[in-house]
Amino acid sequence: MRNTTYLIKKHLRPCLHHKCLIFVFVCLFLTSCSDSSQLKSPPIAHQGVLDLSHWSFEEDGVVKLNGEWDFHWKQLLAPHELSSSKTTNQQDFVTLPSSWNGYQVNDEELGGDGYATYHLRIIGNEHHNKLMFRTSWMGTSYNLFVNGELIAFNGVVATTRETMKPQYLPLTASYSPVVDTMDVVLQVANFYHTVGGLGILLK
């Protein structure tokens, strides 16, 4: 009987202790849920435009430049060319971040090889001073322009495997906007990796 009573007591104490721990964890979980419900939803690009007018980098944090970007397949367009009417009929929207593999352009399903120009217009940034663009992944060469200024690049962007040079080096590039609109242009080329596309952050 002593052994039985002893064993029962040894099992009861941990059970009570675990109940207390479970209660604490539940309280912490509910608290974290109530806090997260008050977090602001990050802006998402729609049809090539991202609105930052209600976003504070100091209070709300980093912005992922996710959403719909203009996409010009088999075109390496300079920033000033994007306003030309001759490109509008060849414009599509792609949702980023993603590879271009599997997208269909003019009834052509894209593989990893190829080249393209991406374009995003960012509005409502009048309250922000120096901004940082961080490239998370690109396949496998790119030129990054902001308002016509080349601020970052990897490898050599070109239209053939022989003339392009691949490079994978995640970068952080700074930019100080002087107007409330930023035109972000990315020329991307890939002939060496099975996946082509891009991912980018703003902070």
ABEGO torsion letter per residue (X at the ends): XAAAAAAAAAAAAAAAAAAAAAAAAAAAAAAAAAAAAABBBBBBBBGGBBBAAABBAAAAEBBBBBEBBBBBBGBBBBAAAAABAAAAAABBBBBOBBBABGBBBGGBBBBABEBBBBBBBBBGAAABBBBBBBBABBOABBBBBBGGBBABBBEBBBABAAABBBBBBBBBBBBBBABABBBBBBBBBBAABABBEBBBBBX
